[in-house]
Amino acid sequence: MSSSRQREARMSESLPCPECGAMQMSYTVENCQTEDGLTIRRLRHLKCSACGARFFDDEAMHRIQKERANRPLAHAV
Ligand SMILES: [Zn+2]
């Protein structure tokens, strides 16, 4: 009578890359720059070490939105 719930959803495993299909997608912490030139320092996100594609999960997206909201308005309209 043991509840064998051994499903550990660890996020540290490599995942298949949607871009190139290589099992080289893994979480990395790096500075990232968004399309509009905003730099997010030490952002945790998925990166494919085969083709270099970056992907942002929900957590990363929230982080980006936060940083964007805090950004000083350099180009205020
Ligand atoms: Zn790739």
N, CA, C, O and the ligand as a Tripos MOL2 file, in Angstrom:
@<TRIPOS>MOLECULE
protein
  309   307    78     0     0
PROTEIN
NO_CHARGES

@<TRIPOS>ATOM
      1 N           0.8230   -1.2000    0.0000 N.3       1 MET1
      2 CA          0.0000    0.0000    0.0000 C.3       1 MET1
      3 C           0.8610    1.2570    0.0000 C.2       1 MET1
      4 O           0.8970    2.0350    0.9530 O.2       1 MET1
      5 N           1.5060    1.3950   -1.0500 N.am      2 SER2
      6 CA          2.3510    2.5710   -1.1790 C.3       2 SER2
      7 C           1.8860    3.4370   -2.3380 C.2       2 SER2
      8 O           1.6530    2.9460   -3.4430 O.2       2 SER2
      9 N           1.7590    4.6710   -2.0860 N.am      3 SER3
     10 CA          1.4020    5.5770   -3.1710 C.3       3 SER3
     11 C           2.6650    5.9230   -3.9570 C.2       3 SER3
     12 O           3.4270    6.8180   -3.5920 O.2       3 SER3
     13 N           2.8490    5.2090   -5.0070 N.am      4 SER4
     14 CA          4.0870    5.3930   -5.7670 C.3       4 SER4
     15 C           3.9380    6.5070   -6.7950 C.2       4 SER4
     16 O           3.7340    6.2670   -7.9850 O.2       4 SER4
     17 N           4.0430    7.6710   -6.3170 N.am      5 ARG5
     18 CA          3.9840    8.8090   -7.2350 C.3       5 ARG5
     19 C           5.4000    9.2760   -7.5020 C.2       5 ARG5
     20 O           5.8810   10.2340   -6.8980 O.2       5 ARG5
     21 N           6.0350    8.6080   -8.3860 N.am      6 GLN6
     22 CA          7.4450    8.9080   -8.6330 C.3       6 GLN6
     23 C           7.6190    9.7770   -9.8750 C.2       6 GLN6
     24 O           8.6650    9.7590  -10.5250 O.2       6 GLN6
     25 N           6.5840   10.5270  -10.1830 N.am      7 ARG7
     26 CA          6.6920   11.3550  -11.3830 C.3       7 ARG7
     27 C           7.2970   12.7130  -11.0490 C.2       7 ARG7
     28 O           6.5820   13.6740  -10.7630 O.2       7 ARG7
     29 N           8.5500   12.7720  -11.0890 N.am      8 GLU8
     30 CA          9.1910   14.0430  -10.7910 C.3       8 GLU8
     31 C           9.3550   14.8480  -12.0610 C.2       8 GLU8
     32 O          10.1400   14.5140  -12.9490 O.2       8 GLU8
     33 N           8.6000   15.9030  -12.1130 N.am      9 ALA9
     34 CA          8.6640   16.7500  -13.3020 C.3       9 ALA9
     35 C           9.8250   17.7230  -13.1780 C.2       9 ALA9
     36 O           9.6420   18.9200  -12.9600 O.2       9 ALA9
     37 N          10.9600   17.2030  -13.3140 N.am     10 ARG10
     38 CA         12.1480   18.0540  -13.2310 C.3      10 ARG10
     39 C          12.3260   18.8170  -14.5340 C.2      10 ARG10
     40 O          12.2010   18.2570  -15.6230 O.2      10 ARG10
     41 N          12.6150   20.0890  -14.4050 N.am     11 MET11
     42 CA         12.7580   20.9170  -15.6020 C.3      11 MET11
     43 C          14.1930   20.9610  -16.1140 C.2      11 MET11
     44 O          14.5220   21.7300  -17.0170 O.2      11 MET11
     45 N          15.0210   20.1400  -15.5330 N.am     12 SER12
     46 CA         16.4270   20.2190  -15.9150 C.3      12 SER12
     47 C          16.7640   19.2630  -17.0530 C.2      12 SER12
     48 O          17.9070   19.1990  -17.5060 O.2      12 SER12
     49 N          15.7560   18.5190  -17.5110 N.am     13 GLU13
     50 CA         16.0240   17.5890  -18.5980 C.3      13 GLU13
     51 C          16.0680   18.3120  -19.9400 C.2      13 GLU13
     52 O          15.5330   19.4090  -20.0990 O.2      13 GLU13
     53 N          16.7040   17.6800  -20.8690 N.am     14 SER14
     54 CA         16.7400   18.2490  -22.2030 C.3      14 SER14
     55 C          15.4290   17.9620  -22.9180 C.2      14 SER14
     56 O          14.8330   16.8970  -22.7550 O.2      14 SER14
     57 N          15.0000   18.9170  -23.7010 N.am     15 LEU15
     58 CA         13.7530   18.7880  -24.4450 C.3      15 LEU15
     59 C          14.0370   18.9170  -25.9300 C.2      15 LEU15
     60 O          15.0400   19.5100  -26.3270 O.2      15 LEU15
     61 N          13.1450   18.3580  -26.7560 N.am     16 PRO16
     62 CA         13.3300   18.5140  -28.2070 C.3      16 PRO16
     63 C          13.1040   19.9540  -28.6350 C.2      16 PRO16
     64 O          12.1720   20.6110  -28.1710 O.2      16 PRO16
     65 N          13.9500   20.4310  -29.5100 N.am     17 CYS17
     66 CA         13.8410   21.8060  -30.0000 C.3      17 CYS17
     67 C          12.7990   21.8780  -31.1060 C.2      17 CYS17
     68 O          12.8710   21.1100  -32.0650 O.2      17 CYS17
     69 N          11.8360   22.7810  -30.9960 N.am     18 PRO18
     70 CA         10.8120   22.9330  -32.0370 C.3      18 PRO18
     71 C          11.4000   23.4370  -33.3510 C.2      18 PRO18
     72 O          10.8090   23.2480  -34.4140 O.2      18 PRO18
     73 N          12.5510   24.0690  -33.2780 N.am     19 GLU19
     74 CA         13.1610   24.6280  -34.4780 C.3      19 GLU19
     75 C          13.9220   23.5770  -35.2800 C.2      19 GLU19
     76 O          13.7080   23.4360  -36.4840 O.2      19 GLU19
     77 N          14.7960   22.8530  -34.6230 N.am     20 CYS20
     78 CA         15.6640   21.9300  -35.3540 C.3      20 CYS20
     79 C          15.4550   20.4730  -34.9490 C.2      20 CYS20
     80 O          15.9830   19.5650  -35.5920 O.2      20 CYS20
     81 N          14.6840   20.2490  -33.8810 N.am     21 GLY21
     82 CA         14.3610   18.8800  -33.4970 C.3      21 GLY21
     83 C          15.4010   18.1980  -32.6350 C.2      21 GLY21
     84 O          15.1950   17.0650  -32.2010 O.2      21 GLY21
     85 N          16.5100   18.8620  -32.3780 N.am     22 ALA22
     86 CA         17.5510   18.2500  -31.5650 C.3      22 ALA22
     87 C          17.1320   18.2070  -30.0990 C.2      22 ALA22
     88 O          16.4550   19.1090  -29.6040 O.2      22 ALA22
     89 N          17.5420   17.1530  -29.4220 N.am     23 MET23
     90 CA         17.2310   17.0640  -27.9980 C.3      23 MET23
     91 C          18.2400   17.8920  -27.2040 C.2      23 MET23
     92 O          18.9360   17.3770  -26.3280 O.2      23 MET23
     93 N          18.3020   19.1380  -27.5170 N.am     24 GLN24
     94 CA         19.3330   19.9860  -26.9220 C.3      24 GLN24
     95 C          18.7500   21.2000  -26.2320 C.2      24 GLN24
     96 O          19.4730   22.1210  -25.8510 O.2      24 GLN24
     97 N          17.4420   21.1950  -26.0740 N.am     25 MET25
     98 CA         16.8250   22.3150  -25.3850 C.3      25 MET25
     99 C          16.9720   22.1230  -23.8850 C.2      25 MET25
    100 O          16.5500   21.1040  -23.3380 O.2      25 MET25
    101 N          17.5550   23.0760  -23.2400 N.am     26 SER26
    102 CA         17.6530   22.9830  -21.7930 C.3      26 SER26
    103 C          17.6530   24.3810  -21.1880 C.2      26 SER26
    104 O          17.9390   25.3740  -21.8570 O.2      26 SER26
    105 N          17.3270   24.4230  -19.9200 N.am     27 TYR27
    106 CA         17.2620   25.7250  -19.2550 C.3      27 TYR27
    107 C          18.6510   26.3040  -19.0630 C.2      27 TYR27
    108 O          19.6060   25.6160  -18.7040 O.2      27 TYR27
    109 N          18.7130   27.5790  -19.3160 N.am     28 THR28
    110 CA         19.9640   28.2800  -19.1320 C.3      28 THR28
    111 C          19.6630   29.6450  -18.5410 C.2      28 THR28
    112 O          18.5580   30.1630  -18.7060 O.2      28 THR28
    113 N          20.6100   30.2160  -17.8710 N.am     29 VAL29
    114 CA         20.4460   31.5600  -17.3240 C.3      29 VAL29
    115 C          21.4300   32.4860  -18.0100 C.2      29 VAL29
    116 O          22.6430   32.3970  -17.8190 O.2      29 VAL29
    117 N          20.8770   33.3700  -18.8050 N.am     30 GLU30
    118 CA         21.7210   34.2980  -19.5410 C.3      30 GLU30
    119 C          21.0150   35.6370  -19.6610 C.2      30 GLU30
    120 O          19.8100   35.7430  -19.4350 O.2      30 GLU30
    121 N          21.7730   36.6410  -20.0140 N.am     31 ASN31
    122 CA         21.1470   37.9130  -20.3480 C.3      31 ASN31
    123 C          20.4620   37.7580  -21.6960 C.2      31 ASN31
    124 O          21.0200   37.1750  -22.6260 O.2      31 ASN31
    125 N          19.2580   38.2800  -21.7910 N.am     32 CYS32
    126 CA         18.5220   38.1820  -23.0390 C.3      32 CYS32
    127 C          18.0800   39.5610  -23.4950 C.2      32 CYS32
    128 O          17.8490   40.4640  -22.6910 O.2      32 CYS32
    129 N          17.9720   39.6920  -24.7940 N.am     33 GLN33
    130 CA         17.4780   40.9550  -25.3350 C.3      33 GLN33
    131 C          16.2210   40.6800  -26.1400 C.2      33 GLN33
    132 O          16.1790   39.7820  -26.9820 O.2      33 GLN33
    133 N          15.2030   41.4710  -25.8620 N.am     34 THR34
    134 CA         13.9510   41.2960  -26.5840 C.3      34 THR34
    135 C          14.0040   42.0630  -27.9050 C.2      34 THR34
    136 O          14.9510   42.8000  -28.1760 O.2      34 THR34
    137 N          12.9770   41.8750  -28.7070 N.am     35 GLU35
    138 CA         12.9460   42.5070  -30.0280 C.3      35 GLU35
    139 C          13.0010   44.0230  -29.9410 C.2      35 GLU35
    140 O          13.5560   44.6930  -30.8110 O.2      35 GLU35
    141 N          12.4130   44.5480  -28.8760 N.am     36 ASP36
    142 CA         12.3860   46.0070  -28.7630 C.3      36 ASP36
    143 C          13.5630   46.5700  -27.9770 C.2      36 ASP36
    144 O          13.5320   47.7040  -27.5010 O.2      36 ASP36
    145 N          14.5970   45.7520  -27.8560 N.am     37 GLY37
    146 CA         15.8410   46.2720  -27.2960 C.3      37 GLY37
    147 C          15.9340   46.2590  -25.7850 C.2      37 GLY37
    148 O          16.8710   46.8170  -25.2130 O.2      37 GLY37
    149 N          14.9860   45.6360  -25.1430 N.am     38 LEU38
    150 CA         15.0340   45.5530  -23.6840 C.3      38 LEU38
    151 C          15.9320   44.3930  -23.2630 C.2      38 LEU38
    152 O          15.7790   43.2690  -23.7430 O.2      38 LEU38
    153 N          16.8530   44.6730  -22.3770 N.am     39 THR39
    154 CA         17.7530   43.6170  -21.9150 C.3      39 THR39
    155 C          17.2900   43.0780  -20.5690 C.2      39 THR39
    156 O          17.0980   43.8310  -19.6150 O.2      39 THR39
    157 N          17.1160   41.7890  -20.5120 N.am     40 ILE40
    158 CA         16.7360   41.1330  -19.2640 C.3      40 ILE40
    159 C          17.9710   40.4140  -18.7480 C.2      40 ILE40
    160 O          18.4980   39.5160  -19.4060 O.2      40 ILE40
    161 N          18.4190   40.8020  -17.5950 N.am     41 ARG41
    162 CA         19.6440   40.2140  -17.0750 C.3      41 ARG41
    163 C          19.3400   38.9180  -16.3400 C.2      41 ARG41
    164 O          18.3800   38.8120  -15.5770 O.2      41 ARG41
    165 N          20.1860   37.9510  -16.5970 N.am     42 ARG42
    166 CA         20.0950   36.6570  -15.9140 C.3      42 ARG42
    167 C          18.6930   36.0680  -15.9760 C.2      42 ARG42
    168 O          18.1160   35.6880  -14.9570 O.2      42 ARG42
    169 N          18.1710   36.0020  -17.1580 N.am     43 LEU43
    170 CA         16.8350   35.4380  -17.3570 C.3      43 LEU43
    171 C          16.9440   33.9270  -17.5720 C.2      43 LEU43
    172 O          17.7570   33.4490  -18.3630 O.2      43 LEU43
    173 N          16.1050   33.1980  -16.8470 N.am     44 ARG44
    174 CA         16.0840   31.7480  -17.0010 C.3      44 ARG44
    175 C          15.1390   31.4000  -18.1350 C.2      44 ARG44
    176 O          13.9540   31.7320  -18.0910 O.2      44 ARG44
    177 N          15.6560   30.7430  -19.1310 N.am     45 HIS45
    178 CA         14.8460   30.4120  -20.2910 C.3      45 HIS45
    179 C          15.3970   29.1610  -20.9630 C.2      45 HIS45
    180 O          16.4480   28.6440  -20.5830 O.2      45 HIS45
    181 N          14.6750   28.6910  -21.9540 N.am     46 LEU46
    182 CA         15.1100   27.5130  -22.6890 C.3      46 LEU46
    183 C          15.9540   27.9270  -23.8860 C.2      46 LEU46
    184 O          15.6260   28.8640  -24.6140 O.2      46 LEU46
    185 N          17.0280   27.2140  -24.0600 N.am     47 LYS47
    186 CA         17.8760   27.5110  -25.2010 C.3      47 LYS47
    187 C          18.3300   26.2070  -25.8340 C.2      47 LYS47
    188 O          18.6740   25.2450  -25.1480 O.2      47 LYS47
    189 N          18.3220   26.2010  -27.1530 N.am     48 CYS48
    190 CA         18.8030   25.0350  -27.8770 C.3      48 CYS48
    191 C          20.2830   25.2180  -28.1570 C.2      48 CYS48
    192 O          20.6880   26.1990  -28.7800 O.2      48 CYS48
    193 N          21.0830   24.2790  -27.6970 N.am     49 SER49
    194 CA         22.5240   24.4280  -27.9000 C.3      49 SER49
    195 C          22.9410   23.9580  -29.2830 C.2      49 SER49
    196 O          24.1070   24.0810  -29.6590 O.2      49 SER49
    197 N          21.9940   23.4200  -30.0420 N.am     50 ALA50
    198 CA         22.3100   23.0000  -31.4040 C.3      50 ALA50
    199 C          22.1570   24.1610  -32.3820 C.2      50 ALA50
    200 O          23.0570   24.4330  -33.1760 O.2      50 ALA50
    201 N          21.0130   24.8460  -32.3210 N.am     51 CYS51
    202 CA         20.7710   25.9220  -33.2830 C.3      51 CYS51
    203 C          20.7280   27.2960  -32.6280 C.2      51 CYS51
    204 O          20.6730   28.3160  -33.3140 O.2      51 CYS51
    205 N          20.7540   27.3190  -31.3020 N.am     52 GLY52
    206 CA         20.8130   28.6020  -30.6130 C.3      52 GLY52
    207 C          19.4650   29.2830  -30.4290 C.2      52 GLY52
    208 O          19.4030   30.4200  -29.9620 O.2      52 GLY52
    209 N          18.3860   28.5960  -30.7920 N.am     53 ALA53
    210 CA         17.0600   29.1910  -30.6420 C.3      53 ALA53
    211 C          16.7240   29.3410  -29.1620 C.2      53 ALA53
    212 O          17.0480   28.4780  -28.3450 O.2      53 ALA53
    213 N          16.0750   30.4400  -28.8360 N.am     54 ARG54
    214 CA         15.6710   30.6800  -27.4590 C.3      54 ARG54
    215 C          14.1640   30.6140  -27.3470 C.2      54 ARG54
    216 O          13.4370   31.0450  -28.2420 O.2      54 ARG54
    217 N          13.7100   30.0700  -26.2410 N.am     55 PHE55
    218 CA         12.2780   30.0250  -25.9980 C.3      55 PHE55
    219 C          11.9930   30.4440  -24.5740 C.2      55 PHE55
    220 O          12.7030   30.0710  -23.6400 O.2      55 PHE55
    221 N          10.9400   31.2260  -24.4270 N.am     56 PHE56
    222 CA         10.5790   31.7280  -23.1130 C.3      56 PHE56
    223 C           9.3110   31.0460  -22.6200 C.2      56 PHE56
    224 O           8.2820   31.0510  -23.2950 O.2      56 PHE56
    225 N           9.4040   30.4670  -21.4470 N.am     57 ASP57
    226 CA          8.2130   29.8610  -20.8630 C.3      57 ASP57
    227 C           7.4190   30.9290  -20.1170 C.2      57 ASP57
    228 O           7.7730   32.1080  -20.1430 O.2      57 ASP57
    229 N           6.3590   30.5150  -19.4610 N.am     58 ASP58
    230 CA          5.4910   31.4780  -18.7800 C.3      58 ASP58
    231 C           6.2490   32.3000  -17.7530 C.2      58 ASP58
    232 O           6.0610   33.5100  -17.6270 O.2      58 ASP58
    233 N           7.1000   31.6130  -17.0330 N.am     59 GLU59
    234 CA          7.8600   32.2960  -16.0010 C.3      59 GLU59
    235 C           8.7530   33.3780  -16.6020 C.2      59 GLU59
    236 O           8.8440   34.4950  -16.0920 O.2      59 GLU59
    237 N           9.4030   33.0130  -17.6910 N.am     60 ALA60
    238 CA         10.2830   33.9700  -18.3520 C.3      60 ALA60
    239 C           9.4830   35.1340  -18.9330 C.2      60 ALA60
    240 O           9.9180   36.2840  -18.8780 O.2      60 ALA60
    241 N           8.3120   34.8270  -19.4880 N.am     61 MET61
    242 CA          7.4710   35.8650  -20.0640 C.3      61 MET61
    243 C           7.0310   36.8640  -18.9960 C.2      61 MET61
    244 O           7.0090   38.0730  -19.2240 O.2      61 MET61
    245 N           6.6880   36.3390  -17.8490 N.am     62 HIS62
    246 CA          6.2910   37.2160  -16.7470 C.3      62 HIS62
    247 C           7.4460   38.1210  -16.3430 C.2      62 HIS62
    248 O           7.2730   39.3080  -16.0660 O.2      62 HIS62
    249 N           8.6020   37.5330  -16.3210 N.am     63 ARG63
    250 CA          9.8010   38.2830  -15.9520 C.3      63 ARG63
    251 C          10.0260   39.4160  -16.9520 C.2      63 ARG63
    252 O          10.3470   40.5400  -16.5660 O.2      63 ARG63
    253 N           9.8560   39.1140  -18.2250 N.am     64 ILE64
    254 CA         10.0540   40.1170  -19.2710 C.3      64 ILE64
    255 C           9.0360   41.2500  -19.1270 C.2      64 ILE64
    256 O           9.3750   42.4270  -19.2510 O.2      64 ILE64
    257 N           7.7890   40.8720  -18.8640 N.am     65 GLN65
    258 CA          6.7500   41.8900  -18.7090 C.3      65 GLN65
    259 C           7.0310   42.7860  -17.5230 C.2      65 GLN65
    260 O           6.7870   43.9920  -17.5600 O.2      65 GLN65
    261 N           7.5440   42.1820  -16.4810 N.am     66 LYS66
    262 CA          7.8820   42.9430  -15.2850 C.3      66 LYS66
    263 C           8.9910   43.9420  -15.5810 C.2      66 LYS66
    264 O           8.9060   45.1210  -15.2380 O.2      66 LYS66
    265 N          10.0330   43.4330  -16.2310 N.am     67 GLU67
    266 CA         11.1690   44.2860  -16.5670 C.3      67 GLU67
    267 C          10.7240   45.4190  -17.4850 C.2      67 GLU67
    268 O          11.1710   46.5590  -17.3570 O.2      67 GLU67
    269 N           9.8520   45.0850  -18.3930 N.am     68 ARG68
    270 CA          9.3690   46.0870  -19.3450 C.3      68 ARG68
    271 C           8.5920   47.1870  -18.6200 C.2      68 ARG68
    272 O           8.6930   48.3690  -18.9480 O.2      68 ARG68
    273 N           7.8140   46.7560  -17.6250 N.am     69 ALA69
    274 CA          7.0240   47.7220  -16.8630 C.3      69 ALA69
    275 C           7.9270   48.6340  -16.0370 C.2      69 ALA69
    276 O           7.5910   49.7900  -15.7760 O.2      69 ALA69
    277 N           9.0690   48.1010  -15.6320 N.am     70 ASN70
    278 CA          9.9930   48.8780  -14.7950 C.3      70 ASN70
    279 C          10.9460   49.7290  -15.6120 C.2      70 ASN70
    280 O          11.6690   50.5720  -15.0810 O.2      70 ASN70
    281 N          10.9330   49.4970  -16.8880 N.am     71 ARG71
    282 CA         11.9050   50.1860  -17.7260 C.3      71 ARG71
    283 C          11.6400   51.6900  -17.7550 C.2      71 ARG71
    284 O          10.5000   52.1240  -17.9230 O.2      71 ARG71
    285 N          12.6810   52.4650  -17.5910 N.am     72 PRO72
    286 CA         12.5230   53.9100  -17.7430 C.3      72 PRO72
    287 C          12.1300   54.2400  -19.1810 C.2      72 PRO72
    288 O          12.6640   53.6630  -20.1280 O.2      72 PRO72
    289 N          11.2220   55.1430  -19.3290 N.am     73 LEU73
    290 CA         10.7130   55.4290  -20.6610 C.3      73 LEU73
    291 C          11.6830   56.2940  -21.4440 C.2      73 LEU73
    292 O          11.6280   57.5230  -21.4020 O.2      73 LEU73
    293 N          12.5620   55.6290  -22.1510 N.am     74 ALA74
    294 CA         13.5680   56.3520  -22.9320 C.3      74 ALA74
    295 C          12.9220   56.9800  -24.1620 C.2      74 ALA74
    296 O          13.2840   58.0750  -24.5900 O.2      74 ALA74
    297 N          11.9640   56.2590  -24.7110 N.am     75 HIS75
    298 CA         11.3150   56.7460  -25.9210 C.3      75 HIS75
    299 C           9.8380   57.0720  -25.6470 C.2      75 HIS75
    300 O           8.9380   56.6310  -26.3610 O.2      75 HIS75
    301 N           9.6370   57.8270  -24.6310 N.am     76 ALA76
    302 CA          8.2610   58.1650  -24.2810 C.3      76 ALA76
    303 C           7.5950   58.9500  -25.4080 C.2      76 ALA76
    304 O           8.1980   59.8430  -26.0020 O.2      76 ALA76
    305 N           6.3910   58.6130  -25.6780 N.am     77 VAL77
    306 CA          5.6790   59.2980  -26.7620 C.3      77 VAL77
    307 C           5.0760   60.5930  -26.2290 C.2      77 VAL77
    308 O           4.4310   61.3280  -26.9770 O.2      77 VAL77
    309 ZN         17.3980   23.8360  -32.1240 Zn       78 ZN78
@<TRIPOS>BOND
     1     1     2 1
     2     2     3 1
     3     3     4 2
     4     3     5 am
     5     5     6 1
     6     6     7 1
     7     7     8 2
     8     7     9 am
     9     9    10 1
    10    10    11 1
    11    11    12 2
    12    11    13 am
    13    13    14 1
    14    14    15 1
    15    15    16 2
    16    15    17 am
    17    17    18 1
    18    18    19 1
    19    19    20 2
    20    19    21 am
    21    21    22 1
    22    22    23 1
    23    23    24 2
    24    23    25 am
    25    25    26 1
    26    26    27 1
    27    27    28 2
    28    27    29 am
    29    29    30 1
    30    30    31 1
    31    31    32 2
    32    31    33 am
    33    33    34 1
    34    34    35 1
    35    35    36 2
    36    35    37 am
    37    37    38 1
    38    38    39 1
    39    39    40 2
    40    39    41 am
    41    41    42 1
    42    42    43 1
    43    43    44 2
    44    43    45 am
    45    45    46 1
    46    46    47 1
    47    47    48 2
    48    47    49 am
    49    49    50 1
    50    50    51 1
    51    51    52 2
    52    51    53 am
    53    53    54 1
    54    54    55 1
    55    55    56 2
    56    55    57 am
    57    57    58 1
    58    58    59 1
    59    59    60 2
    60    59    61 am
    61    61    62 1
    62    62    63 1
    63    63    64 2
    64    63    65 am
    65    65    66 1
    66    66    67 1
    67    67    68 2
    68    67    69 am
    69    69    70 1
    70    70    71 1
    71    71    72 2
    72    71    73 am
    73    73    74 1
    74    74    75 1
    75    75    76 2
    76    75    77 am
    77    77    78 1
    78    78    79 1
    79    79    80 2
    80    79    81 am
    81    81    82 1
    82    82    83 1
    83    83    84 2
    84    83    85 am
    85    85    86 1
    86    86    87 1
    87    87    88 2
    88    87    89 am
    89    89    90 1
    90    90    91 1
    91    91    92 2
    92    91    93 am
    93    93    94 1
    94    94    95 1
    95    95    96 2
    96    95    97 am
    97    97    98 1
    98    98    99 1
    99    99   100 2
   100    99   101 am
   101   101   102 1
   102   102   103 1
   103   103   104 2
   104   103   105 am
   105   105   106 1
   106   106   107 1
   107   107   108 2
   108   107   109 am
   109   109   110 1
   110   110   111 1
   111   111   112 2
   112   111   113 am
   113   113   114 1
   114   114   115 1
   115   115   116 2
   116   115   117 am
   117   117   118 1
   118   118   119 1
   119   119   120 2
   120   119   121 am
   121   121   122 1
   122   122   123 1
   123   123   124 2
   124   123   125 am
   125   125   126 1
   126   126   127 1
   127   127   128 2
   128   127   129 am
   129   129   130 1
   130   130   131 1
   131   131   132 2
   132   131   133 am
   133   133   134 1
   134   134   135 1
   135   135   136 2
   136   135   137 am
   137   137   138 1
   138   138   139 1
   139   139   140 2
   140   139   141 am
   141   141   142 1
   142   142   143 1
   143   143   144 2
   144   143   145 am
   145   145   146 1
   146   146   147 1
   147   147   148 2
   148   147   149 am
   149   149   150 1
   150   150   151 1
   151   151   152 2
   152   151   153 am
   153   153   154 1
   154   154   155 1
   155   155   156 2
   156   155   157 am
   157   157   158 1
   158   158   159 1
   159   159   160 2
   160   159   161 am
   161   161   162 1
   162   162   163 1
   163   163   164 2
   164   163   165 am
   165   165   166 1
   166   166   167 1
   167   167   168 2
   168   167   169 am
   169   169   170 1
   170   170   171 1
   171   171   172 2
   172   171   173 am
   173   173   174 1
   174   174   175 1
   175   175   176 2
   176   175   177 am
   177   177   178 1
   178   178   179 1
   179   179   180 2
   180   179   181 am
   181   181   182 1
   182   182   183 1
   183   183   184 2
   184   183   185 am
   185   185   186 1
   186   186   187 1
   187   187   188 2
   188   187   189 am
   189   189   190 1
   190   190   191 1
   191   191   192 2
   192   191   193 am
   193   193   194 1
   194   194   195 1
   195   195   196 2
   196   195   197 am
   197   197   198 1
   198   198   199 1
   199   199   200 2
   200   199   201 am
   201   201   202 1
   202   202   203 1
   203   203   204 2
   204   203   205 am
   205   205   206 1
   206   206   207 1
   207   207   208 2
   208   207   209 am
   209   209   210 1
   210   210   211 1
   211   211   212 2
   212   211   213 am
   213   213   214 1
   214   214   215 1
   215   215   216 2
   216   215   217 am
   217   217   218 1
   218   218   219 1
   219   219   220 2
   220   219   221 am
   221   221   222 1
   222   222   223 1
   223   223   224 2
   224   223   225 am
   225   225   226 1
   226   226   227 1
   227   227   228 2
   228   227   229 am
   229   229   230 1
   230   230   231 1
   231   231   232 2
   232   231   233 am
   233   233   234 1
   234   234   235 1
   235   235   236 2
   236   235   237 am
   237   237   238 1
   238   238   239 1
   239   239   240 2
   240   239   241 am
   241   241   242 1
   242   242   243 1
   243   243   244 2
   244   243   245 am
   245   245   246 1
   246   246   247 1
   247   247   248 2
   248   247   249 am
   249   249   250 1
   250   250   251 1
   251   251   252 2
   252   251   253 am
   253   253   254 1
   254   254   255 1
   255   255   256 2
   256   255   257 am
   257   257   258 1
   258   258   259 1
   259   259   260 2
   260   259   261 am
   261   261   262 1
   262   262   263 1
   263   263   264 2
   264   263   265 am
   265   265   266 1
   266   266   267 1
   267   267   268 2
   268   267   269 am
   269   269   270 1
   270   270   271 1
   271   271   272 2
   272   271   273 am
   273   273   274 1
   274   274   275 1
   275   275   276 2
   276   275   277 am
   277   277   278 1
   278   278   279 1
   279   279   280 2
   280   279   281 am
   281   281   282 1
   282   282   283 1
   283   283   284 2
   284   283   285 am
   285   285   286 1
   286   286   287 1
   287   287   288 2
   288   287   289 am
   289   289   290 1
   290   290   291 1
   291   291   292 2
   292   291   293 am
   293   293   294 1
   294   294   295 1
   295   295   296 2
   296   295   297 am
   297   297   298 1
   298   298   299 1
   299   299   300 2
   300   299   301 am
   301   301   302 1
   302   302   303 1
   303   303   304 2
   304   303   305 am
   305   305   306 1
   306   306   307 1
   307   307   308 2
@<TRIPOS>SUBSTRUCTURE
     1 MET1         2 RESIDUE 1 A MET
     2 SER2         6 RESIDUE 1 A SER
     3 SER3        10 RESIDUE 1 A SER
     4 SER4        14 RESIDUE 1 A SER
     5 ARG5        18 RESIDUE 1 A ARG
     6 GLN6        22 RESIDUE 1 A GLN
     7 ARG7        26 RESIDUE 1 A ARG
     8 GLU8        30 RESIDUE 1 A GLU
     9 ALA9        34 RESIDUE 1 A ALA
    10 ARG10       38 RESIDUE 1 A ARG
    11 MET11       42 RESIDUE 1 A MET
    12 SER12       46 RESIDUE 1 A SER
    13 GLU13       50 RESIDUE 1 A GLU
    14 SER14       54 RESIDUE 1 A SER
    15 LEU15       58 RESIDUE 1 A LEU
    16 PRO16       62 RESIDUE 1 A PRO
    17 CYS17       66 RESIDUE 1 A CYS
    18 PRO18       70 RESIDUE 1 A PRO
    19 GLU19       74 RESIDUE 1 A GLU
    20 CYS20       78 RESIDUE 1 A CYS
    21 GLY21       82 RESIDUE 1 A GLY
    22 ALA22       86 RESIDUE 1 A ALA
    23 MET23       90 RESIDUE 1 A MET
    24 GLN24       94 RESIDUE 1 A GLN
    25 MET25       98 RESIDUE 1 A MET
    26 SER26      102 RESIDUE 1 A SER
    27 TYR27      106 RESIDUE 1 A TYR
    28 THR28      110 RESIDUE 1 A THR
    29 VAL29      114 RESIDUE 1 A VAL
    30 GLU30      118 RESIDUE 1 A GLU
    31 ASN31      122 RESIDUE 1 A ASN
    32 CYS32      126 RESIDUE 1 A CYS
    33 GLN33      130 RESIDUE 1 A GLN
    34 THR34      134 RESIDUE 1 A THR
    35 GLU35      138 RESIDUE 1 A GLU
    36 ASP36      142 RESIDUE 1 A ASP
    37 GLY37      146 RESIDUE 1 A GLY
    38 LEU38      150 RESIDUE 1 A LEU
    39 THR39      154 RESIDUE 1 A THR
    40 ILE40      158 RESIDUE 1 A ILE
    41 ARG41      162 RESIDUE 1 A ARG
    42 ARG42      166 RESIDUE 1 A ARG
    43 LEU43      170 RESIDUE 1 A LEU
    44 ARG44      174 RESIDUE 1 A ARG
    45 HIS45      178 RESIDUE 1 A HIS
    46 LEU46      182 RESIDUE 1 A LEU
    47 LYS47      186 RESIDUE 1 A LYS
    48 CYS48      190 RESIDUE 1 A CYS
    49 SER49      194 RESIDUE 1 A SER
    50 ALA50      198 RESIDUE 1 A ALA
    51 CYS51      202 RESIDUE 1 A CYS
    52 GLY52      206 RESIDUE 1 A GLY
    53 ALA53      210 RESIDUE 1 A ALA
    54 ARG54      214 RESIDUE 1 A ARG
    55 PHE55      218 RESIDUE 1 A PHE
    56 PHE56      222 RESIDUE 1 A PHE
    57 ASP57      226 RESIDUE 1 A ASP
    58 ASP58      230 RESIDUE 1 A ASP
    59 GLU59      234 RESIDUE 1 A GLU
    60 ALA60      238 RESIDUE 1 A ALA
    61 MET61      242 RESIDUE 1 A MET
    62 HIS62      246 RESIDUE 1 A HIS
    63 ARG63      250 RESIDUE 1 A ARG
    64 ILE64      254 RESIDUE 1 A ILE
    65 GLN65      258 RESIDUE 1 A GLN
    66 LYS66      262 RESIDUE 1 A LYS
    67 GLU67      266 RESIDUE 1 A GLU
    68 ARG68      270 RESIDUE 1 A ARG
    69 ALA69      274 RESIDUE 1 A ALA
    70 ASN70      278 RESIDUE 1 A ASN
    71 ARG71      282 RESIDUE 1 A ARG
    72 PRO72      286 RESIDUE 1 A PRO
    73 LEU73      290 RESIDUE 1 A LEU
    74 ALA74      294 RESIDUE 1 A ALA
    75 HIS75      298 RESIDUE 1 A HIS
    76 ALA76      302 RESIDUE 1 A ALA
    77 VAL77      306 RESIDUE 1 A VAL
    78 ZN78       309 GROUP 0 **** ****
